[in-house]
């Protein structure tokens, strides 16, 4: 049993950063899927793949993993550079960046 600790990224369908401020501890392991011959659906015996624990800080997630002797790997997230602009700046005559269309 191995755990991955990471901070989730935002979805492509959202413009805000909601749901990306917490840290997630997710278990990973062997991904053996069994295909049912009658229905063709895939199933697994590894129920820890369904467990996803959320923590406020990375240190809390690491402390949880250490307390339970779970090997873990921390995946750091890259911070985005945000350029704050107003809507009116799109129509400035002295634009620094060219139009994209």
N, C-alpha and C positions, 0 to 999 in steps of 0.2 A: 504494500500500500504506500503510495507516494502522494504528496500534496503539493499543489501549486498555489502560491499566494500572489495575487495581482490586483490591480485597480482597473475595473472595467472601463472600456472606452464607450463613447456615446454611439448611439445607433446612427446609421446613415439617414434615417427618417426623422431625426430630431435635430433642431438647431441649437438647443440649450444644452447645458451640462448636467441636467438632473440625473440622478442615479449613478454618477461617476465619482462621487466623493468618498465612498466607502471602499474597504478592502475585502476581497473575497478569498476564502480558502476552499479550494476545489480538489477533490480526490481524483486521482487517475490511477489506472492500473491496466491489467490485461483486458483487451477489448474483444473478448470471445463472444461472438453472436451465434445463436442457435436458430436455424430457420425451421419453422414448423412445416412439415411436409403437407399437411392438410390445408392450411390457410395461406402459407407462404409468408407469414409475418416473422419478423426477426425479434428475438428476445435474448436477454442476457441474464446471467446469474450474479453479476456484479452490481449490487444495489448501491454501493458507495458512489457510483458515477452520478447518482441522482442527488447527492448531498452537496449543498452549497452554503457555506457558513459566511455571514457578513460581519465585519468588524469595523469599528470607527477608525482605528489606526493600524498601520502595518505592524507596530510593536505588539499590539494585542493579538494579532493573528499568529505572529511568531511565538509569543508566549504560550498560546493555546497548543500549537504544534509541539513545542518543547516539553510542555507539561505531560503530554500524552505519548511522547517518544515517537512522533510521526516524522519521518524524513520529509523535508520540504525544500522548495526552490522558490525564491522570490523573483518575480518578473517586474522590473521597474518600468514605469510608463514614461514616454517622452512627452515633455511639456510642449504645448502648442504656443506659437507666437501669435498673439492676437493684435491686429491692427485696428484700433478703434477709429471709425470714421462715421461721419454723419451722412444722411441720405443726400443732402445738398452737395456734398463734395463729389458726387458722381457726375455733376454737371458743371464743374469748375472749368473755366477756360484755360487755366494754367495747370492742367493735370500732369502729375509726374509719371504716371503709368498710362500707357496707351489703352484705347478701347479694345475690348476683347471680341467685339462682333463687327 
